[in-house]
């Protein structure tokens, strides 16, 4: 029987898959490193967290700005993709919403550093912000609708309002140890709850 995997070019799909896995690992490691140490964290720290060499990072992302943009987009997509899983696996729509908001806070804490790393006059910043709203406002709205439909939260809050509220509570997170943004976001979410009859 012929070995169908041994022909010329047979390793190309495997390399592409490996490259995609490496890129995903890099983006996840970079996001976690940015949350822990800021956007200016050394590239060697990101490489170590991802389990790859520094050259691999530069092969995928030639400049820090390329990496920052890719992390931003990756986190938006991860945040959007998490909502259906949370709704399917959480005990209630409100629990799913709270879990999603927790992920959103992680994103926002990183996002502030990412935004600062990109020049404000760079058109990429405007494009990324539009992508952020286009992808995440409908996701948040779906979670809110599910929680309202279950009779768990008040119905007079809009997704964009909630996201702006959470975003404002996250400004300055990590800059003053006396301020706990997550606790304040928890207070905000508790304020959405309807009294249990």
Secondary structure, DSSP 8 states (H G I E B T S, - for coil): ---TTSSTTHHHHHHHHHHHHHHHHHHHHHHHHHHHH-TT--HHHHHHHHTS-HHHHHHH-SSHHHHHHHHHHHHHHHHHHHHHHHHHHSSSHHHHHHHHHHHHHHHHHHHHHHHHHS-TT-HHHHHHHHHHHHHHHHHHHHHHHHHHHTT-B-S---HHHHHHHHHHHHTTTTT-TT--HHHHHHHHHHHHB----
